[in-house]
Amino acid sequence: MAITGRSVHTIYRWKREQGIDVADRAELLAFAQSQDARARGNAFQNVRRRRLEALEAAQEASELRSRFAGVDPEEFVLLPAPYTLESADRVMALIREIEVGFLKRVEDLKKIGPTLNLSLAEEDLEHVRAAYRTLDNIFEGFQD
């Protein structure tokens, strides 16, 4: 169940063993919090992970929501990049590396002469180049 971060099996075990009313959201959340307070070892680590995930999700939602506060729903709002510029650079470098591999294959096939394989390799090379151009256009919009 998403509201507690526990599995369905755990929730129904609570119902069976502790008599928790799983239909009552408040009771379920209160019992989940009491279980979190008693957590030890691996269960404690899971509690910490759930709390961190919930905090990160709330911060992200709050950041996006604040950008749209007082703005007409039809108005464009410039959002920050959902990635780091370093990761974008790594992606572009990897695509260039893949492009070089395909280009070498095309050149090697031109020397040998199999037309079907050559046309397929050229098509693959063009797909890689198109992916590069597409990502370059996307990343360019977030450079500021």
N, C-alpha and C positions, 0 to 999 in steps of 0.2 A: 504494500500500500504506500503510495507516494507521500501521504501526509505524515507518516511516521518514519519512513525510510526503512521499514522492516518488510520482510517477505510475508506473503499471505499465510504461509505455514506458521510463522511466528505469531501472527495476529490471532489465528485460530487456536494456537496452543494457549495463548493468554486467555482466550474465551473459555476453553475447555478446563484449564488448570486453575485459573484465577477468577473465573466468573465475570470477566470484563465484557461489557455491552459494546460489541464492535460497531453497532449502528450509532452509538453516541460518540460523536467526534470529540467532544470535550473530555469525556472519560478516557477515551483511547489515547488522546494526546497527553493527558495527565499521567496515565500509567506508563506511557513510553518515556516521559521525562523522568519518572521515578526510577525506571529501569536504567536510564542513562546515568543517573546519579550513583547507582550502585555498580556500574560497569567496572570491570577489571580486565587487564590484559588485552587480548584481541578485541573484545567488545568495547573497551575504552578507546582503542584506536579507531574503531568504526564510528563511535560517537563523535570523536574529533573530526573525522573525515566528513561526516554528514553535516556537522555544524559549519565547517569551512565551505563546503559546497553550497549550503544554503546562504551563507554570507556573501559568497562570490556572486551567486545568482541574483541576490537582492541588490547588490551594488551595481551589477551590470544593468539590471532592469531600471534602477533608479537613475543611472547615468543617461540611458536612452530616453527615459520619460522626461527628464529635466530639459533635454534638448528640444522637446516638442511642447513644452509648457508655454501657453499663450501664443501659439503659432497656429495659423489657419491650417486645417488638415490638408488643404490642396496646395499649400506652399512647400517648396523644396527646402529641405534642411540638410546642410552639409554635415555628414557624419564622419567620425574619425575612422581610420583604417582598422579593420578587424584582425590585423596581423601586424607583425613588426616589419620594419623596412629591411632588417637583416634577413628575415625569412623570405621576403620577396626577392632579394638579391640572390639568395641561395637557389630558389626555384628557377630564376632566369638563367643562372649559371648551369644548372643541371639540364635545362632544356637545350641550352647551347651545346652542351656536351653530347646530348642525344642527337642533336642535329648534325654535329660533326661525324658521328658514327654512321648515320644514315647517308650523309653526303659521300663518305668514303665507300660505302657499299654501292651507291649509284655509280661512282667513278670506276670501281672494280668491275661492276657488271657491264659497263660500257666497253671495257677492254675485252671482255669475254664474249659478249654479244647475245645472251638469251633475252629476247625481246619481252616475253611475258614477265619474267622476274624483274627486268629493268623497269618496265612500266609500273609494276606494283611497288618497287622500291622508290621510284620517283613520286608516286602517290603518297606513300608513307612519309617521305621527306616533306612534301607539301603540307600534310596534316600536322607535322611537328612544327613547321614554320608558322602555320595558321594558329596553333596553340600559343606559340611565342608571341605573335602579334596581338592575340586576344588578351593574354595576361599582361602584356606591356601596356595596352590601352587601359585595362582595369587598374593596374598599379600606378599609372601616370595620374589618374584622378585623385590619388591619395598622397601625392608627393609633398604637399605643403605642410 
